[in-house]
Amino acid sequence: MARCLVDLTGLGTGDRGAATPPVELPVKERTGVILAYLARAGRGGTKAADSEARFYFGLDPDPTHEDVEAIAEYYPVFRVEPAQG
């Protein structure tokens, strides 16, 4: 499992206090999530989004699928599922 710099404390706790552990996605499934993050509504093509792609991911402002695929192994991505019960 890759190292994560995000504090996941309390993530997935609901009214009943049941914690749902996040599930790390395999590397091959991360590319689409990272691309969606970089292109999220209202951000694509803005100076802030361009800066974010470069600062956090070391990518050009308009990264291709192949660009993101090449760095995906260095960025853990997690799926959070709703608590059962």
MOGIBEL-V746342 format. One record per pair of residues at least 6 apart in sequence whose ideal C-beta (glycine too) atoms are under 8 Angstrom apart, sorted by the first residue. I is the first residue (numbers start at 1). J is the second residue. D is the distance in Angstrom with one decimal. If there is no record, write none. Layout:
I:J:D
I:J:D
This chain:
1:24:5.7
1:76:7.2
2:24:7.3
2:73:7.4
2:74:7.2
2:75:7.6
2:76:4.2
3:76:7.4
4:76:4.9
4:78:7.7
8:22:5.8
8:78:7.5
11:19:8.0
11:20:7.8
11:22:6.3
11:80:6.3
12:19:5.5
12:20:3.5
12:21:7.2
12:22:7.0
12:80:5.6
12:81:7.9
12:83:6.3
13:19:5.4
13:20:7.9
13:83:8.0
14:83:5.3
16:83:7.3
16:85:6.8
18:83:4.7
18:84:7.9
18:85:6.0
19:83:7.6
20:80:6.6
20:81:5.8
20:82:6.9
20:83:4.6
20:84:7.9
22:78:3.9
22:79:6.8
22:80:5.1
23:78:6.4
23:79:4.8
23:80:7.8
23:81:6.9
24:76:5.6
24:77:7.2
24:78:5.5
25:33:6.9
25:77:4.7
25:78:6.8
25:79:5.9
27:72:5.4
27:73:4.7
28:72:7.9
29:77:7.5
30:72:4.1
30:73:7.9
30:75:6.6
30:76:7.9
30:77:4.4
31:65:6.3
31:68:4.9
31:69:4.7
31:72:5.0
33:77:4.9
34:57:7.2
34:68:5.1
34:72:6.3
34:75:6.3
34:77:6.8
35:63:7.4
35:65:6.7
35:68:5.4
38:44:7.4
38:49:6.7
38:52:7.2
38:53:5.5
38:57:7.5
38:59:7.8
38:63:6.7
38:68:7.8
39:49:8.0
43:49:4.1
43:52:7.7
45:61:7.9
49:61:7.4
50:61:3.6
53:59:4.6
53:60:7.0
53:61:5.6
53:63:6.1
54:60:7.3
54:61:6.9
57:63:7.4
57:68:7.6
57:71:6.1
57:75:7.1
58:71:6.8
59:67:5.5
59:68:7.0
59:71:7.1
60:67:7.0
